[in-house]
Amino acid sequence: MKKKRNWLINIFLFLLLLVGLALIFNNQIKYFLMQYNGERYAVAKMERAEIDKNMEKEASFDFDAVQPASTEAVLQAQLDNKQLPVIGGIAIPSVEINLPIFKGLSNEMLLYGAGTLSPDQKMGEGNYALASHRADRPGLLFTPLESIKEGDLIYLTDLHNIYTYKTTLKVRVQPTEVKYLDVHPDKQQVTLITCGEIEGVTRIIVQGDLVAMTPVNNATGTMRKAFEMEQRTY
């Protein structure tokens, strides 16, 4: 009887230890999984044919269904282990952003990279809009947009071309201000959206104008370094 009681006490103490460790390393686990999966889906690891195929897939664009970047959401996404449709990449060297672009706006996508806001948008045309989470750790996802400056270069790629945009605007707005998603016939723009703070009270909007389109095989060293691409052809 005494042995059994000691055994139960030891199990209880072990479970307490596990809970304590989970609480202590809660954020570290979350950050590790977010960064690991972002790197796993990096555009430099993709083939052009795979990206072209992903462009044809069905996707959800329900922004209201997106949850905060909590540890629970990250662990659930990891357990679900869905294969997400990468359709490109975004890199902003000045603030060290290099993220995959996914087709759609599911919660998993915004935990690992940037999601597209509409099914028919095309790089280099109209107003190409992307959203991602703000994290409570510097350098993750779209958190660095806080530090972007007018004139900074934004690169997008679909592995056919690299599209270079120059930053023209950074503003903090209310979530109801959607005019920045308007398409202007005389402009080709990119619009980046993230929360202004962890609580999501406001939004940070960054916009850039298209200044160049470069075939990926003619990419400069700066462009390749921004996406961490190897010197290979596509």
VOSENU-515247 format. One record per residue (C-alpha): x negated, y negated, z negated; residue in three letters; residue number from 1; chain. Coordinates in Angstrom, 3 decimals, m for minus. Layout:
BEGIN
atom px=X py=Y pz=Z code=ALA pos=NUM unit=A .
...
***
This chain:
BEGIN
atom px=0.000 py=0.000 pz=0.000 code=MET pos=1 unit=A .
atom px=m2.858 py=m2.325 pz=m0.925 code=LYS pos=2 unit=A .
atom px=m4.620 py=m1.560 pz=2.365 code=LYS pos=3 unit=A .
atom px=m1.489 py=m2.351 pz=4.319 code=LYS pos=4 unit=A .
atom px=m1.061 py=m5.664 pz=2.501 code=ARG pos=5 unit=A .
atom px=m4.688 py=m6.604 pz=3.183 code=ASN pos=6 unit=A .
atom px=m4.218 py=m5.661 pz=6.838 code=TRP pos=7 unit=A .
atom px=m1.164 py=m7.902 pz=7.130 code=LEU pos=8 unit=A .
atom px=m2.978 py=m10.768 pz=5.403 code=ILE pos=9 unit=A .
atom px=m5.915 py=m10.414 pz=7.800 code=ASN pos=10 unit=A .
atom px=m3.608 py=m10.483 pz=10.816 code=ILE pos=11 unit=A .
atom px=m1.854 py=m13.546 pz=9.442 code=PHE pos=12 unit=A .
atom px=m5.178 py=m15.321 pz=8.847 code=LEU pos=13 unit=A .
atom px=m6.344 py=m14.378 pz=12.350 code=PHE pos=14 unit=A .
atom px=m3.164 py=m15.818 pz=13.876 code=LEU pos=15 unit=A .
atom px=m3.620 py=m18.999 pz=11.840 code=LEU pos=16 unit=A .
atom px=m7.159 py=m19.238 pz=13.183 code=LEU pos=17 unit=A .
atom px=m5.919 py=m18.869 pz=16.767 code=LEU pos=18 unit=A .
atom px=m3.259 py=m21.533 pz=16.241 code=VAL pos=19 unit=A .
atom px=m5.818 py=m23.853 pz=14.682 code=GLY pos=20 unit=A .
atom px=m8.250 py=m23.384 pz=17.551 code=LEU pos=21 unit=A .
atom px=m5.466 py=m23.983 pz=20.079 code=ALA pos=22 unit=A .
atom px=m4.539 py=m27.236 pz=18.349 code=LEU pos=23 unit=A .
atom px=m8.165 py=m28.374 pz=18.163 code=ILE pos=24 unit=A .
atom px=m8.943 py=m27.551 pz=21.786 code=PHE pos=25 unit=A .
atom px=m5.494 py=m28.390 pz=23.147 code=ASN pos=26 unit=A .
atom px=m6.615 py=m31.255 pz=25.383 code=ASN pos=27 unit=A .
atom px=m9.865 py=m29.575 pz=26.398 code=GLN pos=28 unit=A .
atom px=m7.945 py=m26.562 pz=27.712 code=ILE pos=29 unit=A .
atom px=m5.573 py=m28.825 pz=29.626 code=LYS pos=30 unit=A .
atom px=m8.379 py=m30.879 pz=31.180 code=TYR pos=31 unit=A .
atom px=m10.348 py=m27.782 pz=32.135 code=PHE pos=32 unit=A .
atom px=m7.398 py=m26.204 pz=33.965 code=LEU pos=33 unit=A .
atom px=m6.494 py=m29.443 pz=35.760 code=MET pos=34 unit=A .
atom px=m10.052 py=m29.983 pz=36.963 code=GLN pos=35 unit=A .
atom px=m10.630 py=m26.317 pz=37.802 code=TYR pos=36 unit=A .
atom px=m7.517 py=m26.104 pz=39.967 code=ASN pos=37 unit=A .
atom px=m8.197 py=m29.448 pz=41.634 code=GLY pos=38 unit=A .
atom px=m11.622 py=m28.167 pz=42.674 code=GLU pos=39 unit=A .
atom px=m10.155 py=m24.820 pz=43.751 code=ARG pos=40 unit=A .
atom px=m7.878 py=m26.615 pz=46.223 code=TYR pos=41 unit=A .
atom px=m10.528 py=m29.110 pz=47.410 code=ALA pos=42 unit=A .
atom px=m10.168 py=m29.939 pz=51.106 code=VAL pos=43 unit=A .
atom px=m13.848 py=m29.130 pz=51.678 code=ALA pos=44 unit=A .
atom px=m13.020 py=m25.481 pz=50.915 code=LYS pos=45 unit=A .
atom px=m10.169 py=m25.344 pz=53.429 code=MET pos=46 unit=A .
atom px=m10.071 py=m24.454 pz=57.100 code=GLU pos=47 unit=A .
atom px=m8.347 py=m26.663 pz=59.637 code=ARG pos=48 unit=A .
atom px=m6.037 py=m23.825 pz=60.737 code=ALA pos=49 unit=A .
atom px=m4.856 py=m23.322 pz=57.152 code=GLU pos=50 unit=A .
atom px=m4.059 py=m27.015 pz=56.769 code=ILE pos=51 unit=A .
atom px=m2.181 py=m27.056 pz=60.088 code=ASP pos=52 unit=A .
atom px=m0.150 py=m24.041 pz=58.927 code=LYS pos=53 unit=A .
atom px=0.639 py=m25.695 pz=55.578 code=ASN pos=54 unit=A .
atom px=1.978 py=m28.755 pz=57.407 code=MET pos=55 unit=A .
atom px=4.802 py=m26.584 pz=58.759 code=GLU pos=56 unit=A .
atom px=5.873 py=m25.234 pz=55.356 code=LYS pos=57 unit=A .
atom px=9.003 py=m26.291 pz=53.498 code=GLU pos=58 unit=A .
atom px=8.429 py=m28.410 pz=50.388 code=ALA pos=59 unit=A .
atom px=10.322 py=m30.204 pz=47.627 code=SER pos=60 unit=A .
atom px=10.193 py=m33.998 pz=47.398 code=PHE pos=61 unit=A .
atom px=12.168 py=m34.448 pz=44.168 code=ASP pos=62 unit=A .
atom px=10.167 py=m37.032 pz=42.203 code=PHE pos=63 unit=A .
atom px=12.675 py=m36.886 pz=39.332 code=ASP pos=64 unit=A .
atom px=11.782 py=m33.233 pz=38.702 code=ALA pos=65 unit=A .
atom px=8.145 py=m34.057 pz=37.948 code=VAL pos=66 unit=A .
atom px=7.200 py=m33.596 pz=34.278 code=GLN pos=67 unit=A .
atom px=4.506 py=m35.391 pz=32.251 code=PRO pos=68 unit=A .
atom px=1.004 py=m33.894 pz=32.391 code=ALA pos=69 unit=A .
atom px=1.354 py=m32.064 pz=29.071 code=SER pos=70 unit=A .
atom px=m0.588 py=m28.988 pz=27.970 code=THR pos=71 unit=A .
atom px=2.651 py=m26.994 pz=28.190 code=GLU pos=72 unit=A .
atom px=3.197 py=m28.072 pz=31.816 code=ALA pos=73 unit=A .
atom px=m0.396 py=m27.216 pz=32.748 code=VAL pos=74 unit=A .
atom px=m0.226 py=m23.773 pz=31.100 code=LEU pos=75 unit=A .
atom px=3.125 py=m23.039 pz=32.740 code=GLN pos=76 unit=A .
atom px=1.719 py=m23.990 pz=36.145 code=ALA pos=77 unit=A .
atom px=m1.259 py=m21.724 pz=35.510 code=GLN pos=78 unit=A .
atom px=0.994 py=m18.809 pz=34.566 code=LEU pos=79 unit=A .
atom px=3.206 py=m19.343 pz=37.627 code=ASP pos=80 unit=A .
atom px=0.067 py=m19.154 pz=39.801 code=ASN pos=81 unit=A .
atom px=1.797 py=m20.513 pz=42.911 code=LYS pos=82 unit=A .
atom px=m0.190 py=m20.958 pz=46.119 code=GLN pos=83 unit=A .
atom px=0.164 py=m24.658 pz=46.874 code=LEU pos=84 unit=A .
atom px=0.148 py=m26.074 pz=50.442 code=PRO pos=85 unit=A .
atom px=m2.971 py=m28.220 pz=50.896 code=VAL pos=86 unit=A .
atom px=m2.579 py=m30.559 pz=53.886 code=ILE pos=87 unit=A .
atom px=m5.626 py=m32.766 pz=53.394 code=GLY pos=88 unit=A .
atom px=m7.744 py=m34.688 pz=50.953 code=GLY pos=89 unit=A .
atom px=m8.166 py=m38.185 pz=49.534 code=ILE pos=90 unit=A .
atom px=m11.483 py=m39.670 pz=48.449 code=ALA pos=91 unit=A .
atom px=m12.272 py=m43.095 pz=46.993 code=ILE pos=92 unit=A .
atom px=m16.033 py=m43.250 pz=46.386 code=PRO pos=93 unit=A .
atom px=m15.973 py=m46.499 pz=44.376 code=SER pos=94 unit=A .
atom px=m13.899 py=m44.889 pz=41.593 code=VAL pos=95 unit=A .
atom px=m15.031 py=m41.282 pz=42.153 code=GLU pos=96 unit=A .
atom px=m11.698 py=m39.863 pz=43.284 code=ILE pos=97 unit=A .
atom px=m11.820 py=m36.689 pz=45.386 code=ASN pos=98 unit=A .
atom px=m8.525 py=m34.788 pz=45.324 code=LEU pos=99 unit=A .
atom px=m6.553 py=m32.376 pz=47.474 code=PRO pos=100 unit=A .
atom px=m3.377 py=m33.650 pz=49.123 code=ILE pos=101 unit=A .
atom px=m0.404 py=m31.281 pz=48.901 code=PHE pos=102 unit=A .
atom px=2.767 py=m31.282 pz=50.949 code=LYS pos=103 unit=A .
atom px=5.560 py=m32.234 pz=48.572 code=GLY pos=104 unit=A .
atom px=6.001 py=m33.506 pz=45.027 code=LEU pos=105 unit=A .
atom px=6.275 py=m30.456 pz=42.781 code=SER pos=106 unit=A .
atom px=5.027 py=m30.694 pz=39.223 code=ASN pos=107 unit=A .
atom px=2.124 py=m28.321 pz=39.912 code=GLU pos=108 unit=A .
atom px=0.908 py=m30.442 pz=42.811 code=MET pos=109 unit=A .
atom px=0.700 py=m33.628 pz=40.772 code=LEU pos=110 unit=A .
atom px=m1.242 py=m31.793 pz=38.050 code=LEU pos=111 unit=A .
atom px=m3.999 py=m30.774 pz=40.469 code=TYR pos=112 unit=A .
atom px=m4.047 py=m33.470 pz=43.145 code=GLY pos=113 unit=A .
atom px=m1.871 py=m35.891 pz=45.093 code=ALA pos=114 unit=A .
atom px=1.564 py=m35.178 pz=46.544 code=GLY pos=115 unit=A .
atom px=3.300 py=m36.675 pz=49.564 code=THR pos=116 unit=A .
atom px=6.534 py=m38.611 pz=49.119 code=LEU pos=117 unit=A .
atom px=8.350 py=m37.692 pz=52.328 code=SER pos=118 unit=A .
atom px=8.338 py=m34.727 pz=54.751 code=PRO pos=119 unit=A .
atom px=7.676 py=m36.676 pz=57.937 code=ASP pos=120 unit=A .
atom px=4.766 py=m38.935 pz=56.979 code=GLN pos=121 unit=A .
atom px=1.537 py=m38.674 pz=58.995 code=LYS pos=122 unit=A .
atom px=m1.975 py=m39.830 pz=58.228 code=MET pos=123 unit=A .
atom px=m2.943 py=m42.906 pz=60.173 code=GLY pos=124 unit=A .
atom px=0.676 py=m43.801 pz=60.924 code=GLU pos=125 unit=A .
atom px=3.271 py=m45.965 pz=59.187 code=GLY pos=126 unit=A .
atom px=2.980 py=m46.078 pz=55.400 code=ASN pos=127 unit=A .
atom px=1.339 py=m42.886 pz=54.103 code=TYR pos=128 unit=A .
atom px=2.421 py=m42.618 pz=50.455 code=ALA pos=129 unit=A .
atom px=0.819 py=m40.435 pz=47.781 code=LEU pos=130 unit=A .
atom px=1.533 py=m39.965 pz=44.077 code=ALA pos=131 unit=A .
atom px=m0.375 py=m38.298 pz=41.262 code=SER pos=132 unit=A .
atom px=m0.431 py=m38.240 pz=37.491 code=HIS pos=133 unit=A .
atom px=m2.265 py=m40.569 pz=35.173 code=ARG pos=134 unit=A .
atom px=m4.159 py=m38.553 pz=32.561 code=ALA pos=135 unit=A .
atom px=m5.326 py=m39.466 pz=29.059 code=ASP pos=136 unit=A .
atom px=m8.891 py=m38.712 pz=30.140 code=ARG pos=137 unit=A .
atom px=m10.966 py=m41.023 pz=32.379 code=PRO pos=138 unit=A .
atom px=m11.717 py=m39.687 pz=35.844 code=GLY pos=139 unit=A .
atom px=m8.817 py=m37.245 pz=36.183 code=LEU pos=140 unit=A .
atom px=m6.306 py=m37.419 pz=39.052 code=LEU pos=141 unit=A .
atom px=m5.204 py=m41.015 pz=39.855 code=PHE pos=142 unit=A .
atom px=m6.305 py=m42.418 pz=36.481 code=THR pos=143 unit=A .
atom px=m9.304 py=m44.221 pz=38.130 code=PRO pos=144 unit=A .
atom px=m6.934 py=m46.358 pz=40.239 code=LEU pos=145 unit=A .
atom px=m6.948 py=m48.689 pz=37.236 code=GLU pos=146 unit=A .
atom px=m10.482 py=m49.741 pz=38.275 code=SER pos=147 unit=A .
atom px=m10.088 py=m49.996 pz=42.061 code=ILE pos=148 unit=A .
atom px=m10.827 py=m53.376 pz=43.641 code=LYS pos=149 unit=A .
atom px=m9.753 py=m55.197 pz=46.782 code=GLU pos=150 unit=A .
atom px=m11.995 py=m54.165 pz=49.670 code=GLY pos=151 unit=A .
atom px=m12.759 py=m50.671 pz=48.302 code=ASP pos=152 unit=A .
atom px=m12.576 py=m47.938 pz=50.945 code=LEU pos=153 unit=A .
atom px=m10.020 py=m45.133 pz=50.772 code=ILE pos=154 unit=A .
atom px=m10.610 py=m42.027 pz=52.895 code=TYR pos=155 unit=A .
atom px=m7.958 py=m39.524 pz=53.931 code=LEU pos=156 unit=A .
atom px=m8.615 py=m36.405 pz=55.968 code=THR pos=157 unit=A .
atom px=m6.571 py=m33.632 pz=57.563 code=ASP pos=158 unit=A .
atom px=m9.800 py=m31.990 pz=58.851 code=LEU pos=159 unit=A .
atom px=m8.999 py=m33.296 pz=62.315 code=HIS pos=160 unit=A .
atom px=m9.923 py=m36.889 pz=61.515 code=ASN pos=161 unit=A .
atom px=m11.073 py=m39.021 pz=58.622 code=ILE pos=162 unit=A .
atom px=m8.877 py=m42.095 pz=58.221 code=TYR pos=163 unit=A .
atom px=m10.557 py=m45.084 pz=56.595 code=THR pos=164 unit=A .
atom px=m8.379 py=m47.627 pz=54.784 code=TYR pos=165 unit=A .
atom px=m9.526 py=m50.813 pz=53.085 code=LYS pos=166 unit=A .
atom px=m7.822 py=m51.708 pz=49.797 code=THR pos=167 unit=A .
atom px=m5.692 py=m54.841 pz=50.076 code=THR pos=168 unit=A .
atom px=m3.484 py=m54.708 pz=46.977 code=LEU pos=169 unit=A .
atom px=m3.323 py=m53.414 pz=43.407 code=LYS pos=170 unit=A .
atom px=m0.298 py=m54.302 pz=41.293 code=VAL pos=171 unit=A .
atom px=1.524 py=m53.065 pz=38.196 code=ARG pos=172 unit=A .
atom px=5.280 py=m52.850 pz=38.762 code=VAL pos=173 unit=A .
atom px=8.483 py=m51.465 pz=37.301 code=GLN pos=174 unit=A .
atom px=9.462 py=m47.954 pz=38.474 code=PRO pos=175 unit=A .
atom px=12.467 py=m49.426 pz=40.293 code=THR pos=176 unit=A .
atom px=10.304 py=m51.537 pz=42.630 code=GLU pos=177 unit=A .
atom px=10.164 py=m49.413 pz=45.768 code=VAL pos=178 unit=A .
atom px=9.492 py=m52.118 pz=48.369 code=LYS pos=179 unit=A .
atom px=5.872 py=m50.958 pz=48.569 code=TYR pos=180 unit=A .
atom px=7.061 py=m47.822 pz=50.350 code=LEU pos=181 unit=A .
atom px=8.526 py=m49.844 pz=53.226 code=ASP pos=182 unit=A .
atom px=7.090 py=m49.214 pz=56.681 code=VAL pos=183 unit=A .
atom px=5.863 py=m52.294 pz=58.570 code=HIS pos=184 unit=A .
atom px=5.755 py=m51.816 pz=62.368 code=PRO pos=185 unit=A .
atom px=2.592 py=m53.901 pz=62.713 code=ASP pos=186 unit=A .
atom px=0.646 py=m52.058 pz=59.988 code=LYS pos=187 unit=A .
atom px=m0.754 py=m48.619 pz=59.278 code=GLN pos=188 unit=A .
atom px=m1.078 py=m48.333 pz=55.514 code=GLN pos=189 unit=A .
atom px=m1.745 py=m45.980 pz=52.633 code=VAL pos=190 unit=A .
atom px=0.148 py=m46.429 pz=49.355 code=THR pos=191 unit=A .
atom px=m1.049 py=m44.743 pz=46.148 code=LEU pos=192 unit=A .
atom px=1.188 py=m44.484 pz=43.088 code=ILE pos=193 unit=A .
atom px=0.511 py=m43.487 pz=39.489 code=THR pos=194 unit=A .
atom px=1.805 py=m44.374 pz=36.031 code=CYS pos=195 unit=A .
atom px=0.552 py=m47.582 pz=34.467 code=GLY pos=196 unit=A .
atom px=0.238 py=m45.840 pz=31.110 code=GLU pos=197 unit=A .
atom px=0.689 py=m42.308 pz=29.746 code=ILE pos=198 unit=A .
atom px=4.271 py=m43.093 pz=28.711 code=GLU pos=199 unit=A .
atom px=5.131 py=m44.002 pz=32.320 code=GLY pos=200 unit=A .
atom px=6.737 py=m47.359 pz=31.515 code=VAL pos=201 unit=A .
atom px=5.231 py=m49.020 pz=34.597 code=THR pos=202 unit=A .
atom px=3.610 py=m47.958 pz=37.862 code=ARG pos=203 unit=A .
atom px=0.271 py=m48.886 pz=39.396 code=ILE pos=204 unit=A .
atom px=0.495 py=m49.379 pz=43.154 code=ILE pos=205 unit=A .
atom px=m2.590 py=m49.473 pz=45.370 code=VAL pos=206 unit=A .
atom px=m2.308 py=m50.201 pz=49.076 code=GLN pos=207 unit=A .
atom px=m4.819 py=m50.200 pz=51.901 code=GLY pos=208 unit=A .
atom px=m4.789 py=m50.980 pz=55.622 code=ASP pos=209 unit=A .
atom px=m6.148 py=m48.574 pz=58.223 code=LEU pos=210 unit=A .
atom px=m9.450 py=m49.829 pz=59.652 code=VAL pos=211 unit=A .
atom px=m10.887 py=m46.757 pz=61.398 code=ALA pos=212 unit=A .
atom px=m10.123 py=m43.198 pz=62.504 code=MET pos=213 unit=A .
atom px=m13.136 py=m40.899 pz=62.910 code=THR pos=214 unit=A .
atom px=m13.109 py=m37.316 pz=64.251 code=PRO pos=215 unit=A .
atom px=m14.186 py=m35.131 pz=61.335 code=VAL pos=216 unit=A .
atom px=m17.114 py=m33.694 pz=63.286 code=ASN pos=217 unit=A .
atom px=m18.406 py=m37.258 pz=63.745 code=ASN pos=218 unit=A .
atom px=m18.041 py=m38.137 pz=60.063 code=ALA pos=219 unit=A .
atom px=m20.793 py=m40.231 pz=58.531 code=THR pos=220 unit=A .
atom px=m22.901 py=m38.993 pz=55.638 code=GLY pos=221 unit=A .
atom px=m20.953 py=m41.300 pz=53.319 code=THR pos=222 unit=A .
atom px=m17.643 py=m39.773 pz=54.408 code=MET pos=223 unit=A .
atom px=m18.896 py=m36.210 pz=53.998 code=ARG pos=224 unit=A .
atom px=m20.359 py=m36.988 pz=50.596 code=LYS pos=225 unit=A .
atom px=m17.047 py=m38.510 pz=49.471 code=ALA pos=226 unit=A .
atom px=m15.286 py=m35.190 pz=50.170 code=PHE pos=227 unit=A .
atom px=m18.317 py=m33.060 pz=49.217 code=GLU pos=228 unit=A .
atom px=m18.163 py=m31.488 pz=52.658 code=MET pos=229 unit=A .
atom px=m20.942 py=m29.256 pz=53.913 code=GLU pos=230 unit=A .
atom px=m22.598 py=m30.103 pz=57.192 code=GLN pos=231 unit=A .
atom px=m20.346 py=m27.843 pz=59.233 code=ARG pos=232 unit=A .
atom px=m17.988 py=m28.238 pz=62.153 code=THR pos=233 unit=A .
atom px=m14.243 py=m27.638 pz=61.983 code=TYR pos=234 unit=A .
***
